[in-house]
Structures are given as structure tokens and as C-alpha cells.
Amino acid sequence: MMTNIVVIGVPEDGCPGLTSRAVNAVSQARVVAGHPRHRQWFPQFEGPFLDMTQGFSTWLNQVIEESEEGGVAVLASGDPLFFGIGATLLKKLPASELSFIPTLSSAHLAFTRLGLPWHDACYLSCHGRRSSDRDALHGLVARMQQGSLFAMLTDTHNTPRVIARHLQAYGDRHWTLTVCEQLGSPHERITAFSVDDLAQCETVFDPLNMLVAQRGSEARWGGHGQFAGDDSFLKRMPQKGLITKQAVRHLALTALRIQPEQTVWDVGSGSGSIAIEAAKMATRGQVFAVECNPACFDSLQANCFAHGTDNVQLITGSAPGVLSSLSAPNAVFVGGSRGAMAEILSQSWAALQDGGRLVVSAVTMDTVSEVYQWAKANQLPLDAQVINISNTRPLAHYQRYQAENPIHLFSFIDKKVPLYPSNLKMHDSACSRKVQFKERECRNVPTF
């Protein structure tokens, strides 16, 4: 099938690794586009060459313009559909205008060299995340809790050493990190490190490298695991709080219904226990821990490092004032208000994405009344429960129960998208039931 653009994967060893199909596609092209290092393998081509080094945006526009006449061959490294130019072109042009001739991807070559089965591997790209960002590697550690074998693309800013230092800072040292340089070329080099050794390594690696990470321990989230106990959180001193206790915390997280790619607000975060446990669910999303008390800042940050939740961002300021600057949430937990409960609830409710959830904990009768009156004034149905927890305590040679303060937990769901859409269709038969839900568009969250 003839297409306007054929995207050709070029191995680093050039001609020896090229297929006849790839060579013929270039020889028949009207225009060739790509990096000069790939162009050198096709000396027989004498037509126009669009040089990628002139600037990516300019180059991409030229490729798209030339594609209107057809006969364009784009040269790319490895498999162009593996974190490559193929995905970018598919966003700009219909799939019917593109065809692909891949070669072995960098991940394929890396796992082959290391003799590692890679059907369960995960793939991350740190490419293009500049150090001018708030944190170029924000969320990397959280993503890496979800697997045991990773292949990571790096760049000149987010080098293997920078990545190792980020893992080290969050205490995630249980990895063997292997730097695979110039895969497939005569200058190929493969070197394995511990996290600490790579973090201290002064070697300047070739920019064309892939980092393979193999887990050495199942101790996830800093060894605390998911749904950690209260003792795993450093708390503000001299007080023993502020922390939402474990049983209440788990019920609140259940009510929030957090998905991996979602954005979460924890307003009045205190020690950060809700934010941190939410981050263990939103591993491809982001969590904002909003706290205005400076006495809590150090312990909250320390807890994030201890639990390996680098997808939590501390927002130091008072709600509701700071909330307008945050990304729209899918879930909001309010654990403290400093007297501004109605305003916080109104702004949080307004900011929620379609189908989002708002959960509020209340200890005092005054707070319970505020939340109830706010819901009544806004004609919002609520789900409320009183949580009474008693824990065992020693008494001489016996065990007794010690009651904790009762907690009210309020839950609200944004029904801009109905829980059961109006276009739900059910067709019963003797053997099956077919359920069709209306699709809706969700906001994308930048992820690895």
C-alpha cells in the first residue's frame, strides 16, 4: 500500500542491519528526512534532505508540508513507534498516510544483551524533561513501585547519574542499574551499577543510551508498603499529630476512589498521611498536599521521601487562596479548614473534574454543622458516616479497648456525569447482558 510518508527504523550499525525493504523505500523516495547520522547510510540518495538538527518544530512542519506530495521517507532510530517520531506523526496525520518499517528497538537490544526476558518489562521516558521544570523527574519513583524491570530513555539533562540521584534521594536504592550505550553500533558499551555507585559515577555516558533497572527487593514504598500504619509517618512535635488515623484514613481513601492517572488534593494535609497514601494509588497522576502550618512542612516532606512518593507536591499556603493555582482534581480530601470550611468546600466542588469526589472529615460538632449546612445550602446529597474506633491497650496482664474520638466522614460525588448515564442500554437474553456506557473525554495528566 502506498502512503505519503514511510517511517524507517535505522539501526546504529547502518547498512549491515538494514533490510532490503528499507533500502528500497529510501531509493524510491522523493524526499528524505531525519538526522544526518542516519542519512550517511544512504549515499545513493541524491534528492532533497530535511535535516532534523535545524530545529524539531521547523523540521516537522517541513515533513508535513512535503507529505502533501507524497514520497517522503523519514529516518529514525530503532523502532519509530517506541517513544519515537512515529507517535508524533500519528498525532499530526491520519494513520492511512503513514507506513512503518521498524528495526530492533533500543529496549529489545538492551534486554537481549542482558539476557533478560522482557515480556513483563515497563518502559519510561525521561527524554525532554528539562531541569527548568519544577522537578524534571517528578513521579519517577512512584511509577517504579509498579514493576520490577524497567527500560528508561534518558537525555543530556536527565542522565543515568541524575536518575540514580533521584532514586537515592527517595531511598529507593534496591535496583541494579545498567547503562547501555550505542546499542547495535561498533561502540556499544554496557555497564552495571548499584544506585549509590551510579549516583557518584563521574563517567560521561554517550547521549545514545538506555538505562535498564532491575529490582533487587520487594520492599515497596520505602519498605512501608501500601496502606501503611500510623507509626510509619513522622508527626509534628511536640504534638503527636496531625495525622488522620489509619482506620479513618483507609475509609477516606476508599470513598475517594482514586485511579492511577488522577489528580488529588489533600487540603489541611498535616503530616501528609492521606496525600502519601493517595499518591500510592495515583502512581501516574499527581497529589497536592496543601498545608499552611510551617511546623508541619519538614515532617510532611520527610514522610514523602521516606515513603518514596515523589508524585506529592507540598503547597505551602492557606486554602482556599492557594487552590486556584492547582490542576483540576478528580478527588479532594479536606482534613482541616482553619475556619474557612464553606469557602474551601465551594472552591473544591467547583474545581472537581466530572465524576470527581469530595470527602471531608470532621472531628468537632462545629465542623459537622458547617459541612452539613454547606451541603444543605447547595442542595447536594451527601453520604455521611460516624466512625467509632477502639484499639487495644495493655492493662496489667490484660488487654482493654481504648476508644478514639469519633470521626464524621462526609462524601459527595460530582454528578455532572451521571453514575448511571441516561443513554445506558441493557439488552437481556437467556445467556448475556450487554451494557453500553457513554464515553467521555478525560483530562490528560503528564506522566512518564
N, C-alpha and C positions, 0 to 999 in steps of 0.2 A: 504493500500500500504506500503510495506516495504521500508525503507530508511536507509542510512548509519548512519545518526545522527537524533535523535529525541530531540528537544529542549523543555524542560518542564518548564513552569512557576510555581514557588513555592510561595504561599502566606506566609506572615510573621508569621501567626499563625500555619503554618505547617500542621500537619495531619488533623485537623478539616476542613481546606479549600481545601484539595486535592481531586481530582476526582478519581474514580476507574481506569479510563483510564491512569491517570498519575502514579498511584501506580503500575499498571501492566507494564507500559513501563519501569519503573526502575527495577522491579523484573526480567524482561526478558533481561535486558541489559548485555552486556559483560563487558563494562567499563562505569563508571560514572565519570563525570567531573563537577566541579563547586566550589562554596565557601563552606568551612566547616560548616557554619551555616545552609546551605541547606542540606548538607549531613546528619546531625543529625536526620532529619525526616525520614530517610530510614535505620533504624538499621538492617533490614533483609537482606540488600545487603552486600555480603561478597567479591565481586570482587575488582579489582583494582580501585582506586580513584585518579583522576588527580586534584590536589589541585591548585586552581587559585592563592592563595596567594604566590606561589613560584615566581611570575612574569608573567605578562599577555602574553608577547610575547612568552616566553618559553612554557607556558601552552597552548596557541592557537596552536602552532606548534605540540605539543603532541596530541591535539584533532584531528587535521587534519591527522596526521600520523595514529592514531588509527582508523580513519574513513575508511581507505582503507580496513579494515577487516570487517567493519560494527559493529552494535551492540553497538553504543555509545549513552549514554544519557547525555545531558548537562542540568544542573540545573541552572535556572536563576530566578531573582526576577520578579514577576508580569507577564506582557506580554512581552516576549522576543523580539517582533517586535516593541516595543515602546521605542525608544532610548536604545535598549538593544543589547545583544550579537547576536541576530538573524540577524540584519543588517550587522554586521561584518562577520559572517559566510557566508552570501549570497554573499559577495564580494570575498570570497575565494573559494567557492564551488558552483557547479551548484545547482539550486533550486530543481532539481529532487532528489538530495541526502539528502535533508533536509525535516523534517516534524516538526510541532509545536503543542504543547498542552499548550495553554495560560491559565492564571488565570487573575483575575481582575488587571488592571494596576494601578499604583500609582495615575495617573490622575483621573481614574474612581472612585477610593476610595475617593480621596480628594473632588471632586465635589459632590459625594454622601453625604459625611459627612456635607458639607456646604449647601446642598440643592440647588445647582445651576445647571440649565440646561446648558449643555456644548457642544451642537452641533455647536456653533459658536466660541468655545474657540480656542486659538492659543497655540502652545507648543514650548518651547525653552529649550535648554540645555546649562547650564553654566559649565557642568561637564568636567573636563580635561583641562580647560583653565588655565594654570599656571600663577602665579604672575610674573614670569620671562619674560612673553610676554610684548610687548610694552604697551599694555593695555589689560588685560585679558578680560574685559567686553566691549571692543570696539564695537560699533554698537548696543548695547542692547537697549538704549533709542530710537534710530531711529526705530528699529524693533517694539518697543512697541507703536509707534504712529499709527500703522496699525490695532489695535484691542482694545477691551475693557475688555477682560477676558483672562488671561494667566496662564498656568501652567509651572513652571520652575523647572528643576532639578538642584540641587546645588551640591557642593562638599566641602571638608575640606578647600579649598583655597577660592573659591567663595561662601562664606557662605551667608545666608539671610542678615546678617548685612552688609557685603561688597556690596551686590547688592543694598540694601537700600541707602547706602552712595553714590553709583554711581548715582542712580536716584536723590538723593538730590543735588549732585554737579551740575547736569544739570537742576535743577529747576523743575524736573518732580515729584512733591510731591502729585499729585492728585490720589493717589492709596490707597486702603486698601490692605495690605499685610498680608496674613495668612500663618503661618508656620505650616505645617502638618508633624508631626514626627511619625516614626514607624507605618505607616498606616497598619491596619489589624492585628497588634500584640497586646498582652495584655498591652503593654506600650505606646499605642497610645496617642498622645497629640496634640491638635490643639489650636493655639493662634493667635489672630488677632492684627495687629499693624497699626498705620499710618506710612508713610515713615520716618518721623522725629523720631518717637519713636523707630522704629526698628533700625535706624541708630545709636542711642545712647544705645541700649539694650546691656547689658553685659552677657546675658544668653548664655551658650554654648549649642547649639542645637545638638540633635542626628544627626550623619552623614547621617542617612537614613531619609531624609526629602524632602518634596516638597514644593515650595513656590507658592501660588496662589495669583495673582494680579488682583484686580477688579478696573476698572477705576471709579473715582468719579466726573470727569469733562470732558467735551468735548473740553476743551481748549488745542488744539494740538500744537506741535512745540513751546512750551513756551508761548502759547497764541497768537502767531503771525500768525499761520496758514501757509498754503502753498501759494506761490506767495505773499510774504509779501511786504509791502510798504517800501519806502526808509527810512522813519523815524524810522523803527524798527531795523535799523543797526547803531551801534556805528561807527563813522568815525574818521579817523586820525585827530588830531588837531595840529596846529591851522587851517589847511585847512579843507574844508567841504567835501573833497573826501578822499580817492579814492573809487569811487563806480560806477559800471555800473548801470545807472538809470533804474527805474522799467520797463518802456515800452520796452527799448532795451534788458533788462535782460530777459524778458518774450519771446521776439522773438528769442533770442540766445538759450534759453532753448528748445524752440520748434524745432529749427534747429538741436540741439544736439541729440534729440530723445532718451533720456536716459531711460533705462529699470531698473527694481528693483534690479537685481543682478549684475549690471555692475560696471566697474571701470572708474572713471572720473578724468582728470587732469584739474585744473584751473591755468593757468600759468600767473603770474602777478596778484595775487589774490586781492591785495589791502585790502579792508575791508572784503572780503570773501563772498560778496553777491551772486555771481554766484556759488561758491563752496557750500554754505549753501543751496541754493535752489536746486542745483543738488543733494545734499545729501538727500533732502526730496523726491526725485524720486528714487534714488538708495538706497532704505532702506535696502536691503540685500547685498549691494555692499560696495564700499569704494570710497572716494573722497580725492584727494591730492591737497591741496591749496599751490601752490608754490609762495613764496614771498621772496624777498631779502632785502627789506627795513625794518630795525629794528623798525622804527617808526610805522609800521603797525601791528607788531606782537601782541601787547597787545589787540588792538581793534578787530583784527581778531579772536583771541582766545575767547575774551569776547562775540563776536557775536555767536560763536559756542555754548557756554554754554547757552546763552540767548535763542537760538532757539532750543536747545535740539538735536543738530546734532552731536552726538558722533561718527559718522562714517566719520567725516572730520579729516584729519591729516595735520597739518601745516608742510610744508617742508621749512626750512629756508636756502635759498641759491639761487644762481643765475642760471637761465636757460641760455643755455641748459645743463650746467655742472651737475646739480643735477638730471636731468631727467632719466639718465641711471640706477639709483638705484631704480626706481619706477616700480610697476607692470604694465604690458602692458595695455593700456587703450582701452576702447570701444568708448570713446568720449573725445575730448580735446577742451577746450576753451582757446584762447590766448587773453588776455586783455592788456598785457604790455610786452615789449621786451628789454628795456634798450639798444637799438642799436644792438641787436642780432637776429632780426626778422627772417632772412633767415635760420640761424642755428637752431633756435627753431622750425620753421616750418618743416625743413627737418628731425630733430630728432623725432618730434611728429608724422609726417607722417609715418616714418619708424617703429615706435613703435606701431602704431594702430593695433588692432586686426582686423581680416577680417570683412568687412562691417562696420568698425568704421567711425566716423565723426569728422572732424576738422572744428571748427568755429573760426573766427578771427574778432575782432572789431578794427576799425581804425578811429581815430579822425583827424589826420593830413594828409595833402596831401602827405607828405613824406612816411608815413606808408602805405597809399593806394598804392603808387607806388611800395614800397618794396614787398607787398603781391602780387600785380599783376605781377610784374617781376618774382617773385619766381614761381608762377603758370605757367607762360609762359615758363620759362626755363625748368620746369619739365613736360611740355605738359599735364597739368592737367586741365580738365574742371572745371569751378567754377560757383557758383551761388552767385551773388553779388546784394546787395540792399542798397540804401541810405535811411536812416531813418530820417525823419524830424518830430520832436515832438514839439508841442506848448502846454503849460499848462496855465490855467487861473491864473491871478494875480489881486488883487484889485486895482482899480484906483478911488479914492474918493468914490462915491456911486455906481460905476460901476465895471464891470469885464472886463479885457482885456486879450489877449493872449500874453504870453512871449515865444518866440522861444528858444529852446535848441540848442546846437551845433549839426549839422548834423553828423550822425554816419554811416560809411560804415560797413556792415556786410557781410563777405565772408564765404561761406560754401563749404566744399569739402567732398566727400564721397569716402571711400576706396572701389574700385570695384574689389578687388581680388575675392570676392564672388559677382557675378552679381546681380543687383537689380531684374532682371528677368532672372533666370538661363536658360542655353541653353537646359536643359532637361525638361523644362516646357511643359506639355502636356495638351491640352484642348480638351474635347470631348463635343460638343454641341448636345443637344437634345431638343425636344419641351418643356421639363419640367425642365432640370437641366444642370448645367455646373460643370464639375469636374476639379479641379486644383491640380496638384501634384508638390510639390517643393522638390528639392533635400535636404536631411538632411545634416547638417554639425555639427561637434563637436565644442562645445564652451568651453572655459577655465572656470574651476570652481573657484569661489571666496569663501573663508572660510566665513561661516555665522553661525548664531545661529540656 
